[in-house]
């Protein structure tokens, strides 16, 4: 058994995965996010509208960031039973919703 340091246990994805893989993922995600923005408009506007609809429906205040987070949960749920390409698409969508959640959160922090 090898002796691992704590640092070995907490490697970043950049350390674990080759650069080519990282770049391919980033390129794919960028293309998808741009396509969705063209189809549906800005994520901030879209998720804000969804948040207002969900807030009215549930009676609880829901933010645009929470919409993105809940969409990640939806995609995680779908990945449990998904097969083949649908599984891959669920993971890609979840990753992109996380990216949007981060961007929305940063935008909220910059407004304050």
Secondary structure, 3 states (H helix, E strand, C coil): CCCCCHHHHCCCHHHHCCHHHHHHHHHHHHHHHHHHHHHHCCHHHHHHHHHHHHHHHHCCCCCHHHHHHHHHHHHHHHHHHCCHHHHHHHHHHHHHHHHHHHHHHHHHHHHC
